[in-house]
Amino acid sequence: MGTLAPSSPPVPSPSLPIAAQGYTPKVSFDTFENPAASMFSYTLRVESEGYARNAATRVFLCAASADESGREALDWALECLVQDGDELIVFRGIDQEELDKDHELVREEARDLMRQIQEKCVEYDPERKVSIVLEFIAGRPTTTLDRLIALYRPDSVVVGTRGQRGVMSGVLSFGGIGSVSRYALSHSPVPVIVVRPESKVRKVLEKRKRNPKRGTHFDE
């Protein structure tokens, strides 16, 4: 698989290791300091020791914002979707103003998230061998989503019901679906899985139970 900026220089060794125990770091890319880059991005990549792509390998793209919805989407993908031999691309949008602060803070956040993803992956299935790519990208998330789908050609896209405030600013949502999720559902050329946070599911179930007109055939 390629990366968004194949001509960019590899990322130097960071203070916080990218790869957790049982994983091997691969070539990563950083365009934060490159004014000629088509987009500002920080790409990290690791593979489980012994990982090998094969004919059965599936690729999943998960839009994982920093809010509850994005965390639930990523957690669900790691626990229920990704299997041995698969590749998971995790995309997190960055507000443009985030780049006004020390870029190393953004990189540190990305490295920390990458380690959390690996640890969760091992927690759910220690025998599973996977490839993980993390894309921290500044800019309009819907445009970025299109580019990532074209780049990685995933088998399906995983999104939450809403995205982080700021990245979603100026775009109205309806029906409990955020702008990126709605965009993916209407524009993605591949299947889209929308993961709803458990807290919202519980609220819906509780509301349904309080409804005197509800049916009882699904209660058990």
Summary of the structure (lengths in Angstrom):
residues: 220
radius of gyration: 18.3
end to end distance: 45.7
largest distance: 62.9
contacts: 673
relative contact order: 0.17
helix: 34%
strand: 21%
